[in-house]
Amino acid sequence: MARAAWEEDPFATLLWSDAARFCGLSLTNAVTYLNPERLVLGGGVVETVPALFKNVAAQIQANPPPMPNRAVGVVTAELGEWAGAVGAADLVAEENTSADPS
């Protein structure tokens, strides 16, 4: 599908456009609820279809939360396919070091 969109196939282009719109709306809702400083998007789809990241980021920037405490930065993951594993390991390490030893 990514290749078809890259080759400007009308159906594939429409499909990616819809995916970006719905993904952007979903992430905008998450940004509104969680109010993060930064939103990091990664994984195979983001790496394979850079236009999807661009469209999702534009969707988020075009629909800011109603009362944001700060602007949210939307960036791509720097760890590539290892981002999820490293993030999970960091979360486990953080929980183990902050746990009450008693």
N, C-alpha and C positions, 0 to 999 in steps of 0.2 A: 504494500500500500504506500509506503514511504517513497519507493521508487516511482510509482505511478504519479504521486503528487509532485515529485521533483520534475517529472516529465510533463507536468501541467495537465494531467488527465482531469477532466471536469468533475467526475464523481469523486475521485480521490481528493481533489482540492476541497470540495464541499465537505467531505467527511472530516478532513483535518481541521478545517475551519470550525465545524461544529464541535469537534473534540476540544479545540483550544478555547472556544467560547464557554462550554460547560465546565471544563477544568478551571478556567479563569474565574468563573462565577463561584465555583466551589471553594477555591483557594481564597477568593475575596471574602467569603463568609468566614473562613477559618481565621483570616487576618483580622476581621472585625471582632471576632470572639476572643482570640488569643492575644492580639496586639503585639506581635513580635517585632523585634528590630530588623530582622532579616529573614527572608524566605529562601531556602536553598532547594533548588530543584535538580535532581540528578537521575541517573539510571539510563537504561538502554534507549528508551524512546526519546528522551531529551538529547542524548548524544547522537542518535541516528537521524533525528528530524529537528535540526536547529531552528527551523521556522516555527515549529510548535512552541518551543521555549519563547521565542520572540513574540509570538501572538498571545501566549498565556501571560507573559510579563506585561504586555501592552494592555491586556484586558484588566489585570489587577490595578495597574496605574490609572486606567480610565475610570475605574469604579472604586475610589478610595472609601474607607469606612466613613460613616456619617460624622463621627467625632474622634478622629485619630489623635492619639497622644504624640505620635511621631510618624514620619513617612517611613514606609517599609521598603527596604532594598530587596530586589528580586535578583538572585544570582544563580549561576550554575554550580554544581558540586565540583570541587577541585580534585576529589579522590576517585572520580570516575566510577567504575563498577564496584569498587570497594567501599563506597560511601556508606551504604547500609550496614555493612559488617563493622566498620570502624565506629560508626555512630552507636550501634548496639553495644559494642565492647566498652565504649566510653560511658554509656549509661550504666552498665553493670558495675564498672569500676567506681563511678561516682556514688552509686547506691551503697557499695561495699565500704567505701571510705567514710561516708557520712552516717553510717548506721550507728546506733547507740550500742557501745560495747557491753553494757551491763545486761 
